[in-house]
Amino acid sequence: MGDSLEGGTGDGPPEAENVAVVEYSTFATFLKKAVTILLPEEEDVIPPALNSALNDRNNQDCIHKFLSDPQVSCLFVQRISSKGRLNFWC
């Protein structure tokens, strides 16, 4: 007779999979809309620096990590005014 608390197969707990909450393209569209709201002086114009930043592979990797890894709780966007660029960090 076995104890009811004994495990079944002994495989251990299932591993958590990193699954994106939203697709990258949907999130990029959201960022573009948010920027047009936050920068009313450039109404309905998406800054070229944002498009460049979203096309940069390193920034895309950081955004993908933010969207899929539950341990990454925030996405930091920094505008470097001297270079006219945007960078993303997790």
PDB file of N, CA, C and O in Angstrom:
ATOM      1  N   MET A   1       0.849  -1.162   0.000  1.00  0.00           N
ATOM      2  CA  MET A   1       0.000   0.000   0.000  1.00  0.00           C
ATOM      3  C   MET A   1       0.904   1.236   0.000  1.00  0.00           C
ATOM      4  O   MET A   1       1.775   1.368   0.859  1.00  0.00           O
ATOM      5  N   GLY A   2       0.699   2.131  -0.953  1.00  0.00           N
ATOM      6  CA  GLY A   2       1.541   3.317  -1.056  1.00  0.00           C
ATOM      7  C   GLY A   2       0.884   4.526  -0.430  1.00  0.00           C
ATOM      8  O   GLY A   2      -0.335   4.589  -0.271  1.00  0.00           O
ATOM      9  N   ASP A   3       1.698   5.454  -0.088  1.00  0.00           N
ATOM     10  CA  ASP A   3       1.206   6.710   0.476  1.00  0.00           C
ATOM     11  C   ASP A   3       0.635   7.569  -0.648  1.00  0.00           C
ATOM     12  O   ASP A   3       1.179   7.558  -1.753  1.00  0.00           O
ATOM     13  N   SER A   4      -0.426   8.299  -0.408  1.00  0.00           N
ATOM     14  CA  SER A   4      -1.074   9.093  -1.451  1.00  0.00           C
ATOM     15  C   SER A   4      -0.229  10.282  -1.883  1.00  0.00           C
ATOM     16  O   SER A   4      -0.507  10.876  -2.924  1.00  0.00           O
ATOM     17  N   LEU A   5       0.804  10.652  -1.110  1.00  0.00           N
ATOM     18  CA  LEU A   5       1.653  11.771  -1.455  1.00  0.00           C
ATOM     19  C   LEU A   5       2.827  11.378  -2.342  1.00  0.00           C
ATOM     20  O   LEU A   5       3.560  12.243  -2.823  1.00  0.00           O
ATOM     21  N   GLU A   6       3.007  10.102  -2.557  1.00  0.00           N
ATOM     22  CA  GLU A   6       4.119   9.664  -3.395  1.00  0.00           C
ATOM     23  C   GLU A   6       3.863  10.065  -4.837  1.00  0.00           C
ATOM     24  O   GLU A   6       2.729  10.005  -5.312  1.00  0.00           O
ATOM     25  N   GLY A   7       4.916  10.474  -5.533  1.00  0.00           N
ATOM     26  CA  GLY A   7       4.796  10.894  -6.926  1.00  0.00           C
ATOM     27  C   GLY A   7       4.460   9.744  -7.841  1.00  0.00           C
ATOM     28  O   GLY A   7       4.688   8.583  -7.503  1.00  0.00           O
ATOM     29  N   GLY A   8       3.926  10.057  -8.980  1.00  0.00           N
ATOM     30  CA  GLY A   8       3.530   9.029  -9.938  1.00  0.00           C
ATOM     31  C   GLY A   8       4.713   8.437 -10.665  1.00  0.00           C
ATOM     32  O   GLY A   8       5.098   7.304 -10.374  1.00  0.00           O
ATOM     33  N   THR A   9       5.310   9.163 -11.605  1.00  0.00           N
ATOM     34  CA  THR A   9       6.373   8.619 -12.438  1.00  0.00           C
ATOM     35  C   THR A   9       7.756   9.061 -12.003  1.00  0.00           C
ATOM     36  O   THR A   9       8.753   8.488 -12.443  1.00  0.00           O
ATOM     37  N   GLY A  10       7.836  10.057 -11.156  1.00  0.00           N
ATOM     38  CA  GLY A  10       9.138  10.526 -10.696  1.00  0.00           C
ATOM     39  C   GLY A  10       9.843  11.419 -11.696  1.00  0.00           C
ATOM     40  O   GLY A  10      11.037  11.683 -11.558  1.00  0.00           O
ATOM     41  N   ASP A  11       9.117  11.889 -12.706  1.00  0.00           N
ATOM     42  CA  ASP A  11       9.729  12.742 -13.721  1.00  0.00           C
ATOM     43  C   ASP A  11      10.025  14.142 -13.201  1.00  0.00           C
ATOM     44  O   ASP A  11      10.853  14.843 -13.783  1.00  0.00           O
ATOM     45  N   GLY A  12       9.390  14.562 -12.149  1.00  0.00           N
ATOM     46  CA  GLY A  12       9.576  15.909 -11.619  1.00  0.00           C
ATOM     47  C   GLY A  12       8.571  16.855 -12.239  1.00  0.00           C
ATOM     48  O   GLY A  12       7.766  16.464 -13.084  1.00  0.00           O
ATOM     49  N   PRO A  13       8.628  18.109 -11.810  1.00  0.00           N
ATOM     50  CA  PRO A  13       7.656  19.083 -12.331  1.00  0.00           C
ATOM     51  C   PRO A  13       7.941  19.423 -13.792  1.00  0.00           C
ATOM     52  O   PRO A  13       9.094  19.401 -14.222  1.00  0.00           O
ATOM     53  N   PRO A  14       6.909  19.731 -14.543  1.00  0.00           N
ATOM     54  CA  PRO A  14       7.131  20.109 -15.947  1.00  0.00           C
ATOM     55  C   PRO A  14       7.855  21.451 -16.015  1.00  0.00           C
ATOM     56  O   PRO A  14       7.632  22.333 -15.186  1.00  0.00           O
ATOM     57  N   GLU A  15       8.717  21.592 -17.006  1.00  0.00           N
ATOM     58  CA  GLU A  15       9.466  22.828 -17.175  1.00  0.00           C
ATOM     59  C   GLU A  15       8.583  23.890 -17.816  1.00  0.00           C
ATOM     60  O   GLU A  15       7.788  23.606 -18.712  1.00  0.00           O
ATOM     61  N   ALA A  16       8.741  25.115 -17.340  1.00  0.00           N
ATOM     62  CA  ALA A  16       7.971  26.225 -17.896  1.00  0.00           C
ATOM     63  C   ALA A  16       8.574  26.644 -19.231  1.00  0.00           C
ATOM     64  O   ALA A  16       9.793  26.742 -19.368  1.00  0.00           O
ATOM     65  N   GLU A  17       7.732  26.885 -20.187  1.00  0.00           N
ATOM     66  CA  GLU A  17       8.172  27.322 -21.507  1.00  0.00           C
ATOM     67  C   GLU A  17       8.037  28.829 -21.607  1.00  0.00           C
ATOM     68  O   GLU A  17       7.058  29.402 -21.130  1.00  0.00           O
ATOM     69  N   ASN A  18       9.024  29.478 -22.231  1.00  0.00           N
ATOM     70  CA  ASN A  18       8.925  30.912 -22.457  1.00  0.00           C
ATOM     71  C   ASN A  18       8.065  31.144 -23.689  1.00  0.00           C
ATOM     72  O   ASN A  18       8.480  30.859 -24.812  1.00  0.00           O
ATOM     73  N   VAL A  19       6.880  31.658 -23.473  1.00  0.00           N
ATOM     74  CA  VAL A  19       5.939  31.910 -24.553  1.00  0.00           C
ATOM     75  C   VAL A  19       5.612  33.398 -24.552  1.00  0.00           C
ATOM     76  O   VAL A  19       5.286  33.973 -23.514  1.00  0.00           O
ATOM     77  N   ALA A  20       5.703  34.003 -25.711  1.00  0.00           N
ATOM     78  CA  ALA A  20       5.418  35.429 -25.820  1.00  0.00           C
ATOM     79  C   ALA A  20       3.949  35.700 -25.538  1.00  0.00           C
ATOM     80  O   ALA A  20       3.070  34.964 -25.986  1.00  0.00           O
ATOM     81  N   VAL A  21       3.697  36.761 -24.792  1.00  0.00           N
ATOM     82  CA  VAL A  21       2.338  37.162 -24.468  1.00  0.00           C
ATOM     83  C   VAL A  21       1.673  37.776 -25.686  1.00  0.00           C
ATOM     84  O   VAL A  21       0.468  37.621 -25.887  1.00  0.00           O
ATOM     85  N   VAL A  22       2.455  38.471 -26.496  1.00  0.00           N
ATOM     86  CA  VAL A  22       1.960  39.139 -27.692  1.00  0.00           C
ATOM     87  C   VAL A  22       3.047  39.034 -28.767  1.00  0.00           C
ATOM     88  O   VAL A  22       4.229  38.908 -28.448  1.00  0.00           O
ATOM     89  N   GLU A  23       2.654  39.085 -30.004  1.00  0.00           N
ATOM     90  CA  GLU A  23       3.617  39.023 -31.103  1.00  0.00           C
ATOM     91  C   GLU A  23       4.449  40.306 -31.161  1.00  0.00           C
ATOM     92  O   GLU A  23       3.985  41.378 -30.772  1.00  0.00           O
ATOM     93  N   TYR A  24       5.676  40.180 -31.650  1.00  0.00           N
ATOM     94  CA  TYR A  24       6.581  41.319 -31.744  1.00  0.00           C
ATOM     95  C   TYR A  24       5.982  42.448 -32.581  1.00  0.00           C
ATOM     96  O   TYR A  24       6.039  43.611 -32.179  1.00  0.00           O
ATOM     97  N   SER A  25       5.414  42.123 -33.725  1.00  0.00           N
ATOM     98  CA  SER A  25       4.872  43.153 -34.613  1.00  0.00           C
ATOM     99  C   SER A  25       3.722  43.921 -33.950  1.00  0.00           C
ATOM    100  O   SER A  25       3.588  45.129 -34.147  1.00  0.00           O
ATOM    101  N   THR A  26       2.903  43.230 -33.173  1.00  0.00           N
ATOM    102  CA  THR A  26       1.814  43.882 -32.460  1.00  0.00           C
ATOM    103  C   THR A  26       2.355  44.833 -31.400  1.00  0.00           C
ATOM    104  O   THR A  26       1.847  45.941 -31.234  1.00  0.00           O
ATOM    105  N   PHE A  27       3.390  44.395 -30.683  1.00  0.00           N
ATOM    106  CA  PHE A  27       3.992  45.233 -29.656  1.00  0.00           C
ATOM    107  C   PHE A  27       4.694  46.445 -30.280  1.00  0.00           C
ATOM    108  O   PHE A  27       4.632  47.547 -29.735  1.00  0.00           O
ATOM    109  N   ALA A  28       5.357  46.242 -31.417  1.00  0.00           N
ATOM    110  CA  ALA A  28       6.016  47.359 -32.108  1.00  0.00           C
ATOM    111  C   ALA A  28       4.982  48.398 -32.555  1.00  0.00           C
ATOM    112  O   ALA A  28       5.228  49.600 -32.456  1.00  0.00           O
ATOM    113  N   THR A  29       3.843  47.944 -33.038  1.00  0.00           N
ATOM    114  CA  THR A  29       2.766  48.856 -33.423  1.00  0.00           C
ATOM    115  C   THR A  29       2.258  49.629 -32.204  1.00  0.00           C
ATOM    116  O   THR A  29       1.993  50.828 -32.289  1.00  0.00           O
ATOM    117  N   PHE A  30       2.125  48.939 -31.075  1.00  0.00           N
ATOM    118  CA  PHE A  30       1.717  49.597 -29.836  1.00  0.00           C
ATOM    119  C   PHE A  30       2.723  50.689 -29.443  1.00  0.00           C
ATOM    120  O   PHE A  30       2.326  51.794 -29.072  1.00  0.00           O
ATOM    121  N   LEU A  31       4.016  50.381 -29.523  1.00  0.00           N
ATOM    122  CA  LEU A  31       5.040  51.377 -29.189  1.00  0.00           C
ATOM    123  C   LEU A  31       4.945  52.600 -30.102  1.00  0.00           C
ATOM    124  O   LEU A  31       5.068  53.736 -29.645  1.00  0.00           O
ATOM    125  N   LYS A  32       4.730  52.360 -31.372  1.00  0.00           N
ATOM    126  CA  LYS A  32       4.623  53.473 -32.324  1.00  0.00           C
ATOM    127  C   LYS A  32       3.428  54.361 -31.988  1.00  0.00           C
ATOM    128  O   LYS A  32       3.530  55.586 -32.047  1.00  0.00           O
ATOM    129  N   LYS A  33       2.289  53.748 -31.635  1.00  0.00           N
ATOM    130  CA  LYS A  33       1.111  54.526 -31.268  1.00  0.00           C
ATOM    131  C   LYS A  33       1.349  55.295 -29.975  1.00  0.00           C
ATOM    132  O   LYS A  33       0.938  56.449 -29.848  1.00  0.00           O
ATOM    133  N   ALA A  34       2.014  54.654 -29.014  1.00  0.00           N
ATOM    134  CA  ALA A  34       2.296  55.318 -27.739  1.00  0.00           C
ATOM    135  C   ALA A  34       3.197  56.529 -27.948  1.00  0.00           C
ATOM    136  O   ALA A  34       3.010  57.559 -27.300  1.00  0.00           O
ATOM    137  N   VAL A  35       4.160  56.414 -28.837  1.00  0.00           N
ATOM    138  CA  VAL A  35       5.071  57.534 -29.091  1.00  0.00           C
ATOM    139  C   VAL A  35       4.315  58.700 -29.721  1.00  0.00           C
ATOM    140  O   VAL A  35       4.568  59.854 -29.376  1.00  0.00           O
ATOM    141  N   THR A  36       3.402  58.421 -30.626  1.00  0.00           N
ATOM    142  CA  THR A  36       2.649  59.521 -31.245  1.00  0.00           C
ATOM    143  C   THR A  36       1.747  60.214 -30.221  1.00  0.00           C
ATOM    144  O   THR A  36       1.443  61.398 -30.371  1.00  0.00           O
ATOM    145  N   ILE A  37       1.318  59.496 -29.187  1.00  0.00           N
ATOM    146  CA  ILE A  37       0.511  60.112 -28.130  1.00  0.00           C
ATOM    147  C   ILE A  37       1.401  60.922 -27.190  1.00  0.00           C
ATOM    148  O   ILE A  37       1.032  62.020 -26.773  1.00  0.00           O
ATOM    149  N   LEU A  38       2.568  60.382 -26.860  1.00  0.00           N
ATOM    150  CA  LEU A  38       3.461  61.046 -25.906  1.00  0.00           C
ATOM    151  C   LEU A  38       4.196  62.238 -26.496  1.00  0.00           C
ATOM    152  O   LEU A  38       4.669  63.100 -25.755  1.00  0.00           O
ATOM    153  N   LEU A  39       4.297  62.299 -27.806  1.00  0.00           N
ATOM    154  CA  LEU A  39       4.976  63.413 -28.476  1.00  0.00           C
ATOM    155  C   LEU A  39       3.975  64.157 -29.352  1.00  0.00           C
ATOM    156  O   LEU A  39       4.030  64.045 -30.576  1.00  0.00           O
ATOM    157  N   PRO A  40       3.064  64.911 -28.751  1.00  0.00           N
ATOM    158  CA  PRO A  40       1.994  65.543 -29.534  1.00  0.00           C
ATOM    159  C   PRO A  40       2.498  66.601 -30.523  1.00  0.00           C
ATOM    160  O   PRO A  40       1.797  66.935 -31.479  1.00  0.00           O
ATOM    161  N   GLU A  41       3.700  67.126 -30.302  1.00  0.00           N
ATOM    162  CA  GLU A  41       4.198  68.121 -31.243  1.00  0.00           C
ATOM    163  C   GLU A  41       4.548  67.503 -32.600  1.00  0.00           C
ATOM    164  O   GLU A  41       4.656  68.208 -33.604  1.00  0.00           O
ATOM    165  N   GLU A  42       4.721  66.194 -32.615  1.00  0.00           N
ATOM    166  CA  GLU A  42       4.993  65.485 -33.869  1.00  0.00           C
ATOM    167  C   GLU A  42       3.786  64.601 -34.182  1.00  0.00           C
ATOM    168  O   GLU A  42       3.923  63.388 -34.341  1.00  0.00           O
ATOM    169  N   GLU A  43       2.625  65.204 -34.269  1.00  0.00           N
ATOM    170  CA  GLU A  43       1.373  64.481 -34.382  1.00  0.00           C
ATOM    171  C   GLU A  43       1.348  63.527 -35.574  1.00  0.00           C
ATOM    172  O   GLU A  43       1.623  63.914 -36.710  1.00  0.00           O
ATOM    173  N   ASP A  44       1.009  62.268 -35.282  1.00  0.00           N
ATOM    174  CA  ASP A  44       0.879  61.202 -36.282  1.00  0.00           C
ATOM    175  C   ASP A  44       2.144  60.953 -37.079  1.00  0.00           C
ATOM    176  O   ASP A  44       2.085  60.378 -38.166  1.00  0.00           O
ATOM    177  N   VAL A  45       3.279  61.370 -36.563  1.00  0.00           N
ATOM    178  CA  VAL A  45       4.551  61.108 -37.236  1.00  0.00           C
ATOM    179  C   VAL A  45       5.396  60.230 -36.324  1.00  0.00           C
ATOM    180  O   VAL A  45       5.685  60.597 -35.186  1.00  0.00           O
ATOM    181  N   ILE A  46       5.785  59.081 -36.828  1.00  0.00           N
ATOM    182  CA  ILE A  46       6.633  58.181 -36.061  1.00  0.00           C
ATOM    183  C   ILE A  46       8.083  58.611 -36.291  1.00  0.00           C
ATOM    184  O   ILE A  46       8.543  58.649 -37.433  1.00  0.00           O
ATOM    185  N   PRO A  47       8.806  58.935 -35.213  1.00  0.00           N
ATOM    186  CA  PRO A  47      10.185  59.382 -35.379  1.00  0.00           C
ATOM    187  C   PRO A  47      11.042  58.332 -36.080  1.00  0.00           C
ATOM    188  O   PRO A  47      10.943  57.144 -35.773  1.00  0.00           O
ATOM    189  N   PRO A  48      11.877  58.763 -37.015  1.00  0.00           N
ATOM    190  CA  PRO A  48      12.747  57.809 -37.710  1.00  0.00           C
ATOM    191  C   PRO A  48      13.652  57.037 -36.758  1.00  0.00           C
ATOM    192  O   PRO A  48      14.010  55.892 -37.035  1.00  0.00           O
ATOM    193  N   ALA A  49      14.027  57.657 -35.635  1.00  0.00           N
ATOM    194  CA  ALA A  49      14.876  56.967 -34.660  1.00  0.00           C
ATOM    195  C   ALA A  49      14.168  55.749 -34.070  1.00  0.00           C
ATOM    196  O   ALA A  49      14.807  54.737 -33.783  1.00  0.00           O
ATOM    197  N   LEU A  50      12.854  55.845 -33.888  1.00  0.00           N
ATOM    198  CA  LEU A  50      12.097  54.706 -33.365  1.00  0.00           C
ATOM    199  C   LEU A  50      12.059  53.578 -34.391  1.00  0.00           C
ATOM    200  O   LEU A  50      12.260  52.415 -34.041  1.00  0.00           O
ATOM    201  N   ASN A  51      11.805  53.911 -35.646  1.00  0.00           N
ATOM    202  CA  ASN A  51      11.818  52.873 -36.687  1.00  0.00           C
ATOM    203  C   ASN A  51      13.180  52.207 -36.784  1.00  0.00           C
ATOM    204  O   ASN A  51      13.265  50.988 -36.930  1.00  0.00           O
ATOM    205  N   SER A  52      14.244  52.990 -36.704  1.00  0.00           N
ATOM    206  CA  SER A  52      15.599  52.422 -36.746  1.00  0.00           C
ATOM    207  C   SER A  52      15.846  51.511 -35.553  1.00  0.00           C
ATOM    208  O   SER A  52      16.421  50.431 -35.690  1.00  0.00           O
ATOM    209  N   ALA A  53      15.400  51.963 -34.369  1.00  0.00           N
ATOM    210  CA  ALA A  53      15.592  51.160 -33.162  1.00  0.00           C
ATOM    211  C   ALA A  53      14.823  49.844 -33.239  1.00  0.00           C
ATOM    212  O   ALA A  53      15.326  48.806 -32.809  1.00  0.00           O
ATOM    213  N   LEU A  54      13.609  49.879 -33.782  1.00  0.00           N
ATOM    214  CA  LEU A  54      12.817  48.657 -33.887  1.00  0.00           C
ATOM    215  C   LEU A  54      13.369  47.708 -34.945  1.00  0.00           C
ATOM    216  O   LEU A  54      13.090  46.510 -34.898  1.00  0.00           O
ATOM    217  N   ASN A  55      14.146  48.218 -35.896  1.00  0.00           N
ATOM    218  CA  ASN A  55      14.758  47.369 -36.921  1.00  0.00           C
ATOM    219  C   ASN A  55      16.120  46.823 -36.502  1.00  0.00           C
ATOM    220  O   ASN A  55      16.656  45.924 -37.150  1.00  0.00           O
ATOM    221  N   ASP A  56      16.681  47.365 -35.419  1.00  0.00           N
ATOM    222  CA  ASP A  56      17.987  46.909 -34.931  1.00  0.00           C
ATOM    223  C   ASP A  56      17.848  45.532 -34.277  1.00  0.00           C
ATOM    224  O   ASP A  56      16.975  45.326 -33.434  1.00  0.00           O
ATOM    225  N   ARG A  57      18.702  44.606 -34.664  1.00  0.00           N
ATOM    226  CA  ARG A  57      18.607  43.211 -34.194  1.00  0.00           C
ATOM    227  C   ARG A  57      18.777  43.101 -32.676  1.00  0.00           C
ATOM    228  O   ARG A  57      18.064  42.331 -32.032  1.00  0.00           O
ATOM    229  N   ASN A  58      19.710  43.860 -32.099  1.00  0.00           N
ATOM    230  CA  ASN A  58      19.921  43.799 -30.646  1.00  0.00           C
ATOM    231  C   ASN A  58      18.677  44.261 -29.895  1.00  0.00           C
ATOM    232  O   ASN A  58      18.294  43.660 -28.892  1.00  0.00           O
ATOM    233  N   ASN A  59      18.052  45.323 -30.377  1.00  0.00           N
ATOM    234  CA  ASN A  59      16.828  45.806 -29.748  1.00  0.00           C
ATOM    235  C   ASN A  59      15.687  44.806 -29.911  1.00  0.00           C
ATOM    236  O   ASN A  59      14.897  44.611 -28.987  1.00  0.00           O
ATOM    237  N   GLN A  60      15.598  44.175 -31.074  1.00  0.00           N
ATOM    238  CA  GLN A  60      14.566  43.161 -31.297  1.00  0.00           C
ATOM    239  C   GLN A  60      14.737  41.998 -30.326  1.00  0.00           C
ATOM    240  O   GLN A  60      13.758  41.493 -29.777  1.00  0.00           O
ATOM    241  N   ASP A  61      15.985  41.571 -30.114  1.00  0.00           N
ATOM    242  CA  ASP A  61      16.235  40.474 -29.176  1.00  0.00           C
ATOM    243  C   ASP A  61      15.799  40.850 -27.766  1.00  0.00           C
ATOM    244  O   ASP A  61      15.214  40.035 -27.052  1.00  0.00           O
ATOM    245  N   CYS A  62      16.085  42.082 -27.369  1.00  0.00           N
ATOM    246  CA  CYS A  62      15.697  42.547 -26.042  1.00  0.00           C
ATOM    247  C   CYS A  62      14.174  42.591 -25.902  1.00  0.00           C
ATOM    248  O   CYS A  62      13.635  42.194 -24.869  1.00  0.00           O
ATOM    249  N   ILE A  63      13.491  43.064 -26.921  1.00  0.00           N
ATOM    250  CA  ILE A  63      12.024  43.127 -26.877  1.00  0.00           C
ATOM    251  C   ILE A  63      11.436  41.716 -26.852  1.00  0.00           C
ATOM    252  O   ILE A  63      10.488  41.455 -26.112  1.00  0.00           O
ATOM    253  N   HIS A  64      11.990  40.806 -27.652  1.00  0.00           N
ATOM    254  CA  HIS A  64      11.516  39.416 -27.639  1.00  0.00           C
ATOM    255  C   HIS A  64      11.696  38.801 -26.246  1.00  0.00           C
ATOM    256  O   HIS A  64      10.824  38.076 -25.766  1.00  0.00           O
ATOM    257  N   LYS A  65      12.821  39.093 -25.609  1.00  0.00           N
ATOM    258  CA  LYS A  65      13.063  38.577 -24.266  1.00  0.00           C
ATOM    259  C   LYS A  65      12.041  39.144 -23.288  1.00  0.00           C
ATOM    260  O   LYS A  65      11.507  38.412 -22.455  1.00  0.00           O
ATOM    261  N   PHE A  66      11.765  40.439 -23.382  1.00  0.00           N
ATOM    262  CA  PHE A  66      10.771  41.075 -22.519  1.00  0.00           C
ATOM    263  C   PHE A  66       9.393  40.439 -22.706  1.00  0.00           C
ATOM    264  O   PHE A  66       8.671  40.217 -21.734  1.00  0.00           O
ATOM    265  N   LEU A  67       9.034  40.150 -23.945  1.00  0.00           N
ATOM    266  CA  LEU A  67       7.713  39.605 -24.242  1.00  0.00           C
ATOM    267  C   LEU A  67       7.562  38.143 -23.832  1.00  0.00           C
ATOM    268  O   LEU A  67       6.451  37.696 -23.549  1.00  0.00           O
ATOM    269  N   SER A  68       8.666  37.392 -23.794  1.00  0.00           N
ATOM    270  CA  SER A  68       8.538  35.956 -23.577  1.00  0.00           C
ATOM    271  C   SER A  68       9.054  35.457 -22.232  1.00  0.00           C
ATOM    272  O   SER A  68       8.687  34.357 -21.819  1.00  0.00           O
ATOM    273  N   ASP A  69       9.888  36.222 -21.534  1.00  0.00           N
ATOM    274  CA  ASP A  69      10.482  35.748 -20.291  1.00  0.00           C
ATOM    275  C   ASP A  69       9.787  36.406 -19.096  1.00  0.00           C
ATOM    276  O   ASP A  69       9.895  37.620 -18.924  1.00  0.00           O
ATOM    277  N   PRO A  70       9.076  35.632 -18.267  1.00  0.00           N
ATOM    278  CA  PRO A  70       8.357  36.231 -17.142  1.00  0.00           C
ATOM    279  C   PRO A  70       9.267  36.854 -16.085  1.00  0.00           C
ATOM    280  O   PRO A  70       8.802  37.632 -15.251  1.00  0.00           O
ATOM    281  N   GLN A  71      10.555  36.520 -16.112  1.00  0.00           N
ATOM    282  CA  GLN A  71      11.477  37.105 -15.143  1.00  0.00           C
ATOM    283  C   GLN A  71      11.942  38.495 -15.559  1.00  0.00           C
ATOM    284  O   GLN A  71      12.529  39.215 -14.751  1.00  0.00           O
ATOM    285  N   VAL A  72      11.687  38.884 -16.809  1.00  0.00           N
ATOM    286  CA  VAL A  72      12.027  40.228 -17.273  1.00  0.00           C
ATOM    287  C   VAL A  72      10.781  41.078 -17.075  1.00  0.00           C
ATOM    288  O   VAL A  72       9.816  40.978 -17.833  1.00  0.00           O
ATOM    289  N   SER A  73      10.817  41.913 -16.049  1.00  0.00           N
ATOM    290  CA  SER A  73       9.603  42.630 -15.651  1.00  0.00           C
ATOM    291  C   SER A  73       9.444  44.002 -16.298  1.00  0.00           C
ATOM    292  O   SER A  73       8.367  44.593 -16.216  1.00  0.00           O
ATOM    293  N   CYS A  74      10.489  44.521 -16.939  1.00  0.00           N
ATOM    294  CA  CYS A  74      10.340  45.843 -17.539  1.00  0.00           C
ATOM    295  C   CYS A  74      11.209  45.967 -18.790  1.00  0.00           C
ATOM    296  O   CYS A  74      12.183  45.240 -18.983  1.00  0.00           O
ATOM    297  N   LEU A  75      10.818  46.899 -19.607  1.00  0.00           N
ATOM    298  CA  LEU A  75      11.556  47.235 -20.821  1.00  0.00           C
ATOM    299  C   LEU A  75      11.900  48.710 -20.729  1.00  0.00           C
ATOM    300  O   LEU A  75      11.013  49.551 -20.585  1.00  0.00           O
ATOM    301  N   PHE A  76      13.171  49.024 -20.812  1.00  0.00           N
ATOM    302  CA  PHE A  76      13.640  50.397 -20.678  1.00  0.00           C
ATOM    303  C   PHE A  76      13.998  50.930 -22.056  1.00  0.00           C
ATOM    304  O   PHE A  76      14.787  50.321 -22.779  1.00  0.00           O
ATOM    305  N   VAL A  77      13.420  52.061 -22.415  1.00  0.00           N
ATOM    306  CA  VAL A  77      13.706  52.700 -23.696  1.00  0.00           C
ATOM    307  C   VAL A  77      14.427  54.001 -23.400  1.00  0.00           C
ATOM    308  O   VAL A  77      13.913  54.853 -22.675  1.00  0.00           O
ATOM    309  N   GLN A  78      15.615  54.152 -23.961  1.00  0.00           N
ATOM    310  CA  GLN A  78      16.401  55.356 -23.724  1.00  0.00           C
ATOM    311  C   GLN A  78      16.635  56.094 -25.029  1.00  0.00           C
ATOM    312  O   GLN A  78      17.033  55.505 -26.033  1.00  0.00           O
ATOM    313  N   ARG A  79      16.384  57.379 -24.996  1.00  0.00           N
ATOM    314  CA  ARG A  79      16.639  58.228 -26.158  1.00  0.00           C
ATOM    315  C   ARG A  79      17.974  58.940 -25.929  1.00  0.00           C
ATOM    316  O   ARG A  79      18.135  59.675 -24.955  1.00  0.00           O
ATOM    317  N   ILE A  80      18.903  58.720 -26.813  1.00  0.00           N
ATOM    318  CA  ILE A  80      20.209  59.361 -26.723  1.00  0.00           C
ATOM    319  C   ILE A  80      20.171  60.568 -27.652  1.00  0.00           C
ATOM    320  O   ILE A  80      20.316  60.439 -28.868  1.00  0.00           O
ATOM    321  N   SER A  81      19.977  61.730 -27.065  1.00  0.00           N
ATOM    322  CA  SER A  81      19.749  62.925 -27.876  1.00  0.00           C
ATOM    323  C   SER A  81      20.979  63.336 -28.676  1.00  0.00           C
ATOM    324  O   SER A  81      20.844  63.870 -29.777  1.00  0.00           O
ATOM    325  N   SER A  82      22.168  63.098 -28.146  1.00  0.00           N
ATOM    326  CA  SER A  82      23.365  63.517 -28.871  1.00  0.00           C
ATOM    327  C   SER A  82      23.577  62.704 -30.146  1.00  0.00           C
ATOM    328  O   SER A  82      24.159  63.193 -31.114  1.00  0.00           O
ATOM    329  N   LYS A  83      23.102  61.462 -30.136  1.00  0.00           N
ATOM    330  CA  LYS A  83      23.260  60.596 -31.310  1.00  0.00           C
ATOM    331  C   LYS A  83      21.966  60.462 -32.101  1.00  0.00           C
ATOM    332  O   LYS A  83      21.975  59.937 -33.214  1.00  0.00           O
ATOM    333  N   GLY A  84      20.858  60.927 -31.544  1.00  0.00           N
ATOM    334  CA  GLY A  84      19.573  60.809 -32.221  1.00  0.00           C
ATOM    335  C   GLY A  84      19.098  59.377 -32.348  1.00  0.00           C
ATOM    336  O   GLY A  84      18.442  59.022 -33.327  1.00  0.00           O
ATOM    337  N   ARG A  85      19.430  58.540 -31.350  1.00  0.00           N
ATOM    338  CA  ARG A  85      19.077  57.124 -31.396  1.00  0.00           C
ATOM    339  C   ARG A  85      18.229  56.742 -30.199  1.00  0.00           C
ATOM    340  O   ARG A  85      18.147  57.470 -29.210  1.00  0.00           O
ATOM    341  N   LEU A  86      17.600  55.582 -30.312  1.00  0.00           N
ATOM    342  CA  LEU A  86      16.875  54.973 -29.205  1.00  0.00           C
ATOM    343  C   LEU A  86      17.492  53.611 -28.938  1.00  0.00           C
ATOM    344  O   LEU A  86      17.869  52.905 -29.874  1.00  0.00           O
ATOM    345  N   ASN A  87      17.599  53.237 -27.671  1.00  0.00           N
ATOM    346  CA  ASN A  87      18.081  51.922 -27.284  1.00  0.00           C
ATOM    347  C   ASN A  87      17.075  51.284 -26.352  1.00  0.00           C
ATOM    348  O   ASN A  87      16.388  51.978 -25.602  1.00  0.00           O
ATOM    349  N   PHE A  88      16.984  49.960 -26.394  1.00  0.00           N
ATOM    350  CA  PHE A  88      16.104  49.200 -25.529  1.00  0.00           C
ATOM    351  C   PHE A  88      16.958  48.323 -24.626  1.00  0.00           C
ATOM    352  O   PHE A  88      17.938  47.725 -25.071  1.00  0.00           O
ATOM    353  N   TRP A  89      16.572  48.248 -23.329  1.00  0.00           N
ATOM    354  CA  TRP A  89      17.228  47.358 -22.383  1.00  0.00           C
ATOM    355  C   TRP A  89      16.170  46.661 -21.567  1.00  0.00           C
ATOM    356  O   TRP A  89      15.086  47.192 -21.325  1.00  0.00           O
ATOM    357  N   CYS A  90      16.515  45.441 -21.144  1.00  0.00           N
ATOM    358  CA  CYS A  90      15.631  44.684 -20.246  1.00  0.00           C
ATOM    359  C   CYS A  90      16.190  44.725 -18.855  1.00  0.00           C
ATOM    360  O   CYS A  90      15.605  44.151 -17.937  1.00  0.00           O
TER     361      CYS A  90
END
